[in-house]
């Protein structure tokens, strides 16, 4: 390792450590919609001794990960002589699966594995581009993304799918670029593709670039057909190793997968239901272009511009075969989801590593063309500033998880002071904060007299009436900033005080009533 680049190469590891720390700070965020089902299946597996999830809305990778987290407790129980019978030991393990400590342990494992995606990103970029700068930018930019961070704390399959899809991508691209070892890389890519599908089924789209790469490497003829069959078999075996239920419980597997196809393609999902194709594609592009890269729209748009530069450079200057293999998955994936009736942005996480790689390529392309070292230094400093800003958002978001509701009145009062020129309509939940402070806050008598509305999130009792998938609708005035409320307003965790404009308030007001702690799921 050259000495002058050694500190730069170590930078992603430092950022990784910081991101893990901020994730651990915010790991105890309370409830999540889907965790209970997975943890209940682990409890059932421990008490029955049957290591199958019993449901297959996703592949079994998440279930297996949660079961593996029970390993230390299983060893302790096995060595415990005070519980001599197998039934007692199983009951003890089942009880352990219900504890908060176990839940937080599983969350930490998912956090770690999701962020571990930075490794295949950095390795791929460096092998491909031979640029330390681009590899570091791609890895650090990915690690700094708030959209990745708060999703990574969830016990959900999207982070695992993202990690394995990125590994598969690296193998497939390397196979096309290094034909001397293409057979080995393609087979490794097939294993990673099987694991990705076993995390979440839409990763099956990765099978297309895998076979295209095989065609580009092997040409045509009998050997090509044999290799394609081998790769197909490897993908299937890798999937079955992780999700044996497809063979053990085929009827249950098929029925649950069929329901998810119906759920996303026909039924819809409450407020997350969108019109397929044009509307859905527009909202996906809006999210990826102005939200995914940063909580600051300006930073997000700047990074998206870098993605455009990266795509241009990839298509114009790269081997067309490599460009096709690299772009196939994100393009087909976005097209596939745009045809669905449900938009839940965690499904789009798998696209973000591709975008980080392209943004880093854009940075490298711009730096290489600047006329002097001063201009190049400015470009690098601006890139670093964007990443540092994102990292500060990660810390603030994680730190807000432990906020005290006792400070709500103070935060609302500070917000009202900053918006002294606006007339504010307040919900009963917000007005109650000032019940003993007469004269401190005089709300507007109705929405007709107001510019803004303040309300507690749990006052929206009809969760299907939330305004979803529109950036900039909700401003958090007081409370936790643990998720992007514009995309998860039915969040089952803490209930902050929100502010919306009058037009949006008119849409929400009919859905409001007495505060309710229930929330709709987001699958």
C-alpha positions as CSV (number, residue, x, y, z in Angstrom):
1,X,0.0,0.0,0.0
2,X,1.6,3.3,-1.0
3,X,2.2,5.5,2.1
4,X,0.7,8.6,0.7
5,X,-2.7,6.9,0.1
6,X,-2.7,4.7,3.2
7,X,-4.7,7.3,5.3
8,X,-7.2,7.7,2.5
9,X,-7.7,4.0,2.2
10,X,-8.4,3.7,5.9
11,X,-11.0,6.5,5.8
12,X,-14.0,4.2,5.0
13,X,-13.2,2.1,8.0
14,X,-13.3,5.1,10.3
15,X,-16.6,6.2,8.7
16,X,-17.9,2.7,9.1
17,X,-17.0,2.7,12.8
18,X,-18.7,6.1,13.2
19,X,-21.8,5.0,11.4
20,X,-22.1,1.8,13.5
21,X,-21.7,3.9,16.7
22,X,-24.5,6.3,15.6
23,X,-26.6,3.3,14.7
24,X,-26.1,1.8,18.1
25,X,-27.0,5.1,19.8
26,X,-30.4,5.0,18.1
27,X,-31.0,1.2,18.2
28,X,-33.6,1.3,20.9
29,X,-36.2,3.2,18.9
30,X,-39.2,1.4,20.2
31,X,-41.7,-0.4,17.9
32,X,-41.4,-1.5,14.3
33,X,-44.3,-2.8,12.2
34,X,-42.9,-6.1,11.0
35,X,-40.4,-7.1,13.7
36,X,-43.0,-8.9,15.8
37,X,-43.8,-11.5,13.1
38,X,-40.1,-12.5,12.5
39,X,-39.4,-12.6,16.3
40,X,-42.5,-14.7,16.9
41,X,-41.3,-17.1,14.3
42,X,-37.9,-17.4,16.0
43,X,-39.7,-18.0,19.3
44,X,-41.8,-20.7,17.8
45,X,-38.7,-22.3,16.2
46,X,-36.9,-22.3,19.6
47,X,-39.8,-23.9,21.5
48,X,-40.7,-26.4,18.7
49,X,-37.2,-27.2,17.5
50,X,-38.4,-26.8,13.9
51,X,-36.0,-24.2,12.3
52,X,-38.4,-22.9,9.7
53,X,-40.1,-19.5,9.7
54,X,-43.5,-20.9,8.7
55,X,-44.2,-17.9,6.4
56,X,-42.4,-16.8,3.2
57,X,-43.4,-13.3,2.4
58,X,-39.6,-12.9,2.1
59,X,-36.9,-15.5,1.8
60,X,-35.6,-17.0,5.0
61,X,-32.3,-15.0,5.2
62,X,-33.7,-12.6,7.8
63,X,-35.1,-15.5,9.9
64,X,-31.8,-17.4,9.7
65,X,-29.9,-14.2,10.8
66,X,-32.2,-13.8,13.8
67,X,-31.8,-17.5,14.7
68,X,-28.0,-17.2,14.5
69,X,-28.3,-14.3,17.0
70,X,-29.7,-16.8,19.4
71,X,-26.4,-18.8,19.3
72,X,-24.7,-17.5,22.5
73,X,-27.9,-18.0,24.4
74,X,-28.4,-21.5,23.0
75,X,-24.9,-22.5,24.1
76,X,-25.5,-21.1,27.6
77,X,-28.8,-23.0,27.9
78,X,-27.3,-26.2,26.6
79,X,-24.6,-26.0,29.3
80,X,-27.0,-25.1,32.0
81,X,-27.5,-28.1,34.3
82,X,-30.5,-26.6,36.1
83,X,-32.7,-27.3,33.1
84,X,-32.1,-31.0,32.4
85,X,-34.9,-31.7,29.9
86,X,-35.0,-30.7,26.2
87,X,-38.5,-29.3,26.6
88,X,-37.3,-27.0,29.4
89,X,-34.3,-25.8,27.4
90,X,-36.5,-25.1,24.4
91,X,-39.0,-23.1,26.6
92,X,-36.1,-21.1,28.0
93,X,-34.8,-20.3,24.5
94,X,-38.4,-19.3,23.5
95,X,-38.6,-16.9,26.5
96,X,-35.2,-15.4,25.5
97,X,-36.6,-14.6,22.0
98,X,-39.2,-12.4,23.7
99,X,-36.7,-10.2,25.5
100,X,-35.8,-6.6,24.6
101,X,-32.1,-7.5,24.8
102,X,-32.4,-10.2,22.1
103,X,-34.4,-7.8,19.9
104,X,-31.7,-5.1,20.2
105,X,-29.0,-7.7,19.4
106,X,-30.8,-8.7,16.2
107,X,-31.2,-5.1,15.3
108,X,-27.4,-4.5,15.8
109,X,-26.6,-7.5,13.6
110,X,-28.8,-6.1,10.8
111,X,-27.3,-2.7,11.2
112,X,-23.8,-4.2,10.8
113,X,-24.6,-6.4,7.8
114,X,-26.4,-3.6,6.0
115,X,-23.5,-1.2,6.3
116,X,-21.0,-3.9,5.5
117,X,-22.2,-3.2,1.9
118,X,-19.5,-0.5,1.8
119,X,-16.8,-3.3,1.4
120,X,-18.0,-4.8,-1.9
121,X,-18.6,-1.2,-3.1
122,X,-15.1,-0.1,-2.4
123,X,-13.5,-3.3,-3.6
124,X,-15.4,-3.2,-6.9
125,X,-14.7,0.4,-7.6
126,X,-11.0,0.0,-6.9
127,X,-10.6,-3.1,-9.0
128,X,-12.6,-1.6,-11.8
129,X,-11.3,2.0,-11.8
130,X,-7.9,1.7,-10.1
131,X,-8.8,4.9,-8.3
132,X,-8.4,5.2,-4.5
133,X,-10.3,8.5,-4.6
134,X,-13.4,7.0,-6.3
135,X,-13.3,3.9,-4.1
136,X,-13.2,6.0,-0.9
137,X,-15.9,8.4,-2.2
138,X,-18.2,5.6,-3.2
139,X,-17.8,3.8,0.2
140,X,-18.0,6.9,2.4
141,X,-20.9,8.4,0.4
142,X,-22.9,5.2,0.8
143,X,-22.1,5.0,4.5
144,X,-23.2,8.6,5.0
145,X,-26.7,8.1,3.6
146,X,-29.5,8.7,6.2
147,X,-31.9,6.7,4.2
148,X,-29.6,3.7,4.6
149,X,-28.9,4.3,8.2
150,X,-32.4,4.4,9.6
151,X,-33.5,1.5,7.5
152,X,-30.4,-0.5,8.6
153,X,-31.7,-0.4,12.3
154,X,-34.7,-2.4,11.3
155,X,-35.0,-6.2,11.4
156,X,-36.0,-6.3,7.7
157,X,-34.7,-8.1,4.6
158,X,-33.9,-5.0,2.5
159,X,-30.4,-4.4,3.9
160,X,-29.5,-8.1,3.4
161,X,-30.8,-8.0,-0.2
162,X,-28.8,-4.8,-0.8
163,X,-25.6,-6.3,0.5
164,X,-25.8,-9.6,-1.5
165,X,-26.9,-7.8,-4.7
166,X,-23.9,-5.6,-4.5
167,X,-21.6,-8.6,-4.0
168,X,-23.3,-10.2,-7.0
169,X,-22.8,-7.0,-9.0
170,X,-19.1,-6.9,-8.2
171,X,-18.6,-10.6,-9.3
172,X,-20.6,-10.1,-12.6
173,X,-18.7,-6.9,-13.6
174,X,-15.4,-8.5,-12.7
175,X,-16.2,-11.6,-14.8
176,X,-16.8,-9.5,-17.9
177,X,-13.7,-7.3,-17.3
178,X,-11.4,-10.2,-16.4
179,X,-12.2,-13.1,-18.8
180,X,-9.3,-15.2,-17.7
181,X,-11.1,-16.0,-14.4
182,X,-14.7,-15.4,-15.6
183,X,-15.9,-18.9,-14.7
184,X,-15.0,-18.4,-11.0
185,X,-16.4,-14.9,-10.8
186,X,-19.7,-15.9,-12.5
187,X,-20.2,-18.8,-10.1
188,X,-19.4,-16.6,-7.1
189,X,-21.9,-14.1,-8.5
190,X,-24.5,-16.9,-8.8
191,X,-24.0,-17.8,-5.1
192,X,-24.5,-14.2,-4.1
193,X,-27.5,-13.9,-6.4
194,X,-29.1,-16.9,-4.7
195,X,-28.5,-15.4,-1.3
196,X,-29.9,-12.0,-2.4
197,X,-33.1,-13.7,-3.7
198,X,-33.3,-15.6,-0.4
199,X,-33.2,-12.2,1.3
200,X,-36.0,-10.7,-0.8
201,X,-37.5,-12.1,-4.0
202,X,-37.2,-9.0,-6.2
203,X,-33.4,-9.5,-6.2
204,X,-34.2,-12.3,-8.7
205,X,-33.8,-9.5,-11.3
206,X,-30.0,-9.9,-10.7
207,X,-30.4,-13.2,-12.5
208,X,-30.7,-11.2,-15.8
209,X,-27.3,-9.5,-15.7
210,X,-25.8,-12.8,-14.5
211,X,-26.9,-14.6,-17.6
212,X,-26.1,-11.6,-19.9
213,X,-22.6,-11.6,-18.5
214,X,-22.4,-15.4,-19.1
215,X,-23.5,-14.8,-22.7
216,X,-20.9,-12.0,-23.2
217,X,-18.1,-14.2,-21.8
218,X,-19.0,-17.5,-23.4
219,X,-20.4,-16.3,-26.7
220,X,-22.7,-19.0,-28.1
221,X,-22.9,-22.7,-28.5
222,X,-23.2,-25.8,-26.3
223,X,-20.7,-24.6,-23.7
224,X,-22.8,-21.4,-23.2
225,X,-25.9,-23.4,-22.6
226,X,-24.1,-25.7,-20.2
227,X,-22.7,-22.7,-18.2
228,X,-26.1,-21.1,-18.0
229,X,-27.6,-24.3,-16.7
230,X,-24.8,-24.5,-14.1
231,X,-25.3,-20.9,-13.0
232,X,-29.0,-21.5,-12.7
233,X,-28.4,-24.5,-10.6
234,X,-26.0,-22.7,-8.4
235,X,-28.5,-19.9,-7.8
236,X,-31.2,-22.4,-7.0
237,X,-29.0,-24.4,-4.6
238,X,-27.9,-21.2,-2.8
239,X,-31.5,-20.1,-2.5
240,X,-32.6,-23.5,-1.1
241,X,-29.7,-23.6,1.4
242,X,-31.1,-20.4,2.9
243,X,-34.8,-21.0,2.3
244,X,-35.3,-24.8,2.5
245,X,-39.0,-24.2,3.0
246,X,-39.5,-24.0,-0.7
247,X,-39.0,-27.8,-0.7
248,X,-40.2,-28.7,2.8
249,X,-43.4,-26.5,2.7
250,X,-44.0,-25.9,-1.0
251,X,-47.7,-25.2,-0.7
252,X,-47.2,-22.6,2.0
253,X,-44.3,-21.1,0.1
254,X,-46.3,-20.7,-3.1
255,X,-49.4,-19.3,-1.4
256,X,-47.5,-16.6,0.6
257,X,-45.4,-15.6,-2.5
258,X,-48.6,-15.4,-4.6
259,X,-50.2,-13.2,-2.0
260,X,-47.3,-10.8,-2.1
261,X,-47.6,-10.6,-5.9
262,X,-51.3,-9.8,-5.5
263,X,-50.5,-7.4,-2.6
264,X,-48.0,-5.3,-4.6
265,X,-49.5,-5.6,-8.0
266,X,-53.3,-5.5,-7.5
267,X,-54.4,-4.8,-3.9
268,X,-52.3,-1.9,-2.8
269,X,-51.2,-0.9,0.7
270,X,-53.3,1.8,2.3
271,X,-51.8,5.3,1.9
272,X,-48.7,3.7,0.2
273,X,-50.9,2.8,-2.8
274,X,-50.0,4.6,-6.0
275,X,-51.0,4.4,-9.7
276,X,-48.5,2.1,-11.5
277,X,-46.1,3.1,-14.2
278,X,-46.2,6.9,-14.8
279,X,-47.1,8.1,-11.2
280,X,-45.0,5.5,-9.5
281,X,-42.0,6.0,-11.8
282,X,-42.2,9.8,-11.2
283,X,-42.2,9.3,-7.4
284,X,-39.4,6.8,-7.6
285,X,-37.2,9.2,-9.6
286,X,-38.2,12.0,-7.2
287,X,-37.1,10.0,-4.2
288,X,-33.8,8.8,-5.8
289,X,-33.0,12.2,-7.2
290,X,-33.9,14.6,-4.4
291,X,-34.1,12.5,-1.2
292,X,-32.0,9.4,-1.2
293,X,-28.6,11.0,-1.1
294,X,-29.2,13.5,1.7
295,X,-31.8,15.1,3.9
296,X,-30.7,18.4,2.2
297,X,-32.3,18.7,-1.2
298,X,-29.4,20.7,-2.5
299,X,-26.9,18.0,-1.5
300,X,-29.1,15.3,-2.8
301,X,-29.5,17.1,-6.2
302,X,-25.8,17.7,-6.4
303,X,-25.1,14.0,-5.8
304,X,-27.7,13.1,-8.4
305,X,-26.0,15.4,-10.9
306,X,-22.8,13.5,-10.2
307,X,-24.6,10.3,-10.9
308,X,-25.6,11.7,-14.3
309,X,-22.0,12.5,-15.0
310,X,-21.0,9.0,-13.9
311,X,-23.6,7.4,-16.3
312,X,-22.4,9.6,-19.2
313,X,-18.8,8.7,-18.6
314,X,-19.7,5.0,-18.1
315,X,-21.6,4.8,-21.4
316,X,-19.2,6.9,-23.4
317,X,-15.8,5.7,-22.3
318,X,-16.3,2.2,-20.7
319,X,-16.4,-1.1,-22.5
320,X,-20.1,-1.3,-23.6
321,X,-20.3,-4.9,-22.3
322,X,-19.4,-3.7,-18.8
323,X,-21.7,-0.7,-19.0
324,X,-24.6,-3.0,-20.0
325,X,-24.0,-5.5,-17.2
326,X,-23.6,-2.8,-14.6
327,X,-26.8,-0.8,-15.5
328,X,-29.1,-3.7,-16.2
329,X,-30.0,-4.5,-12.6
330,X,-30.9,-1.0,-11.4
331,X,-32.8,-0.1,-14.6
332,X,-34.8,-3.3,-14.6
333,X,-35.4,-3.1,-10.9
334,X,-36.8,0.4,-11.1
335,X,-38.9,-0.5,-14.1
336,X,-40.3,-3.5,-12.2
337,X,-41.3,-1.6,-9.1
338,X,-42.7,1.3,-11.1
339,X,-45.3,-1.3,-12.5
340,X,-46.4,-2.1,-8.9
341,X,-49.3,-0.4,-7.0
342,X,-47.3,-0.1,-3.7
343,X,-44.5,2.4,-3.1
344,X,-42.6,1.8,0.1
345,X,-39.1,3.3,-0.3
346,X,-37.3,0.6,1.6
347,X,-37.7,-1.5,-1.5
348,X,-35.5,1.0,-3.3
349,X,-32.5,0.7,-1.0
350,X,-30.9,-1.9,-3.3
351,X,-30.4,0.8,-5.9
352,X,-28.4,3.1,-3.7
353,X,-25.0,1.3,-3.9
354,X,-25.2,1.5,-7.7
355,X,-25.9,5.3,-7.4
356,X,-23.0,5.8,-5.0
357,X,-20.7,4.1,-7.4
358,X,-21.9,6.2,-10.3
359,X,-21.6,9.4,-8.2
360,X,-18.1,8.5,-7.2
361,X,-17.3,8.0,-10.9
362,X,-18.7,11.4,-11.6
363,X,-16.4,12.9,-9.0
364,X,-13.4,11.1,-10.5
365,X,-14.4,12.2,-14.0
366,X,-14.7,15.9,-12.9
367,X,-11.5,15.9,-10.9
368,X,-9.5,14.3,-13.7
369,X,-10.6,17.1,-16.1
370,X,-10.0,20.1,-13.9
371,X,-7.0,22.2,-15.1
372,X,-5.1,22.6,-11.8
373,X,-4.6,21.1,-8.4
374,X,-6.4,24.0,-6.8
375,X,-9.6,23.3,-8.6
376,X,-9.2,19.6,-8.0
377,X,-8.7,20.3,-4.3
378,X,-11.9,22.4,-4.2
379,X,-13.9,19.5,-5.8
380,X,-12.6,17.0,-3.3
381,X,-13.3,19.4,-0.4
382,X,-16.9,20.0,-1.6
383,X,-17.4,16.2,-1.8
384,X,-16.0,15.7,1.7
385,X,-18.2,18.5,3.0
386,X,-21.3,16.8,1.6
387,X,-20.4,13.5,3.2
388,X,-19.6,15.3,6.5
389,X,-23.0,17.0,6.4
390,X,-24.7,13.7,5.9
391,X,-22.7,12.2,8.8
392,X,-23.9,15.0,11.1
393,X,-27.5,14.2,10.2
394,X,-26.9,10.6,11.1
395,X,-25.7,11.6,14.6
396,X,-28.6,14.1,15.1
397,X,-31.1,11.5,14.0
398,X,-29.8,8.8,16.3
399,X,-29.4,11.2,19.3
400,X,-33.0,12.3,18.9
401,X,-34.3,8.8,19.5
402,X,-33.8,9.3,23.3
403,X,-35.6,12.6,23.4
404,X,-37.8,13.5,26.3
405,X,-41.4,14.4,25.7
406,X,-41.0,16.8,28.6
407,X,-39.3,19.2,26.2
408,X,-42.1,19.2,23.7
409,X,-43.6,22.5,25.0
410,X,-40.2,24.2,24.9
411,X,-39.5,23.0,21.3
412,X,-42.9,24.1,20.1
413,X,-42.5,27.5,21.7
414,X,-39.1,27.9,20.0
415,X,-40.7,26.9,16.7
416,X,-43.5,29.4,17.1
417,X,-41.0,32.2,17.9
418,X,-39.2,31.5,14.7
419,X,-42.5,31.6,12.8
420,X,-44.0,34.6,14.6
421,X,-45.4,36.0,11.4
422,X,-47.4,32.9,10.7
423,X,-50.8,32.1,12.0
424,X,-50.8,28.6,13.5
425,X,-53.8,26.2,13.9
426,X,-53.1,23.7,16.7
427,X,-54.6,20.3,17.3
428,X,-56.0,19.4,20.8
429,X,-52.8,17.5,21.5
430,X,-50.7,20.5,20.9
431,X,-53.0,23.0,22.6
432,X,-52.8,20.8,25.7
433,X,-49.1,21.6,26.0
434,X,-50.0,25.2,26.8
435,X,-53.0,24.6,29.0
436,X,-51.2,26.0,32.0
437,X,-49.4,28.8,30.1
438,X,-52.2,31.2,29.3
439,X,-51.1,33.9,26.7
440,X,-48.0,32.1,25.7
441,X,-49.7,30.7,22.6
442,X,-52.9,31.8,20.9
443,X,-53.7,29.4,18.1
444,X,-55.8,30.4,15.1
445,X,-59.5,29.6,15.5
446,X,-59.7,27.6,12.3
447,X,-57.7,26.4,9.3
448,X,-59.3,29.3,7.3
449,X,-57.4,31.7,9.5
450,X,-54.1,29.8,9.6
451,X,-51.0,29.4,7.5
452,X,-49.8,26.2,9.3
453,X,-51.1,23.4,11.4
454,X,-49.3,21.7,14.3
455,X,-50.5,18.3,15.5
456,X,-49.3,15.1,17.2
457,X,-48.7,12.3,14.8
458,X,-50.8,9.9,16.8
459,X,-53.8,12.1,16.4
460,X,-54.2,10.9,12.9
461,X,-56.3,7.8,13.6
462,X,-57.1,6.9,10.0
463,X,-53.6,5.9,8.9
464,X,-54.8,5.3,5.4
465,X,-55.4,9.1,5.0
466,X,-51.7,10.0,5.6
467,X,-50.0,12.0,2.8
468,X,-47.2,9.6,1.8
469,X,-44.3,9.6,-0.7
470,X,-44.2,13.4,-1.1
471,X,-41.0,15.0,0.1
472,X,-41.3,18.2,2.2
473,X,-44.9,17.7,3.5
474,X,-44.0,17.2,7.2
475,X,-41.7,19.3,9.4
476,X,-40.8,17.7,12.7
477,X,-41.2,20.5,15.3
478,X,-40.6,18.4,18.4
479,X,-39.7,14.8,19.0
480,X,-37.6,12.0,17.5
481,X,-36.2,12.3,13.9
482,X,-35.6,8.6,13.6
483,X,-37.2,8.1,10.2
484,X,-38.1,10.1,7.1
485,X,-41.7,11.1,8.0
486,X,-42.5,12.0,4.4
487,X,-42.3,8.4,3.5
488,X,-43.2,6.7,6.8
489,X,-45.9,8.8,8.5
490,X,-47.6,5.8,10.0
491,X,-44.4,5.0,11.9
492,X,-45.1,2.8,14.9
493,X,-42.3,4.3,17.0
494,X,-42.3,7.6,18.8
495,X,-45.0,10.2,17.9
496,X,-43.5,13.6,17.2
497,X,-45.3,17.0,16.8
498,X,-45.5,17.8,13.1
499,X,-46.2,20.9,11.1
500,X,-47.9,21.0,7.7
501,X,-49.1,23.7,5.4
502,X,-52.8,24.5,5.3
503,X,-53.5,22.7,2.0
504,X,-52.1,19.4,3.4
505,X,-53.8,20.1,6.7
506,X,-57.2,20.1,5.0
507,X,-56.5,16.6,3.7
508,X,-55.4,15.3,7.1
509,X,-57.9,17.0,9.4
510,X,-60.8,14.5,8.5
511,X,-58.5,11.7,9.6
512,X,-57.8,13.1,13.0
513,X,-59.4,12.2,16.3
514,X,-58.4,11.1,19.7
515,X,-54.7,10.0,19.8
516,X,-54.3,6.4,18.9
517,X,-51.1,4.3,19.2
518,X,-51.9,1.9,16.4
519,X,-50.2,2.1,13.0
520,X,-50.4,0.5,9.6
521,X,-47.6,-1.8,8.5
522,X,-45.2,-1.0,5.7
523,X,-43.9,-4.2,4.1
